[in-house]
């Protein structure tokens, strides 16, 4: 499913991958950052809490508004200077899929995430992208 709805550049980059290979490469890439927990922080949909595990510690991010801004700031503070170059999001029967093209330390790559809501999907895609780049 991801494969067919990905942005044009990512579709071209991943044309020879099976759906399972696509998920493994762009969604489930292991690395130094992992999302441990996700939840809405309040009654407003623009609030959230994300518990993120880094190589040697855990950090909780509580934010209102843009998950991209909140996670970019948190990642910078942890030593991961990530920039989001492209952002694409689509609603599917399985949830919201987010695709982000990240740049970190001069390297570029895509990450993808699937979740019930757009904010969590965004955070998952950003983490996948940074891990894929092998940041730090």
Secondary structure, DSSP 8 states (H G I E B T S, - for coil): -HHHHS-HHHHHHTTT--HHHHIIIIIS---S-EEEEEEE-SSSTTEEEEEEE-SS-EEEEEEES-HHHHHHHHHHHTT--EEEEEEEEEEETTEEEEEEEEEETTEEEEEEEEESSHHHHHHHHHHHHHHHHT--
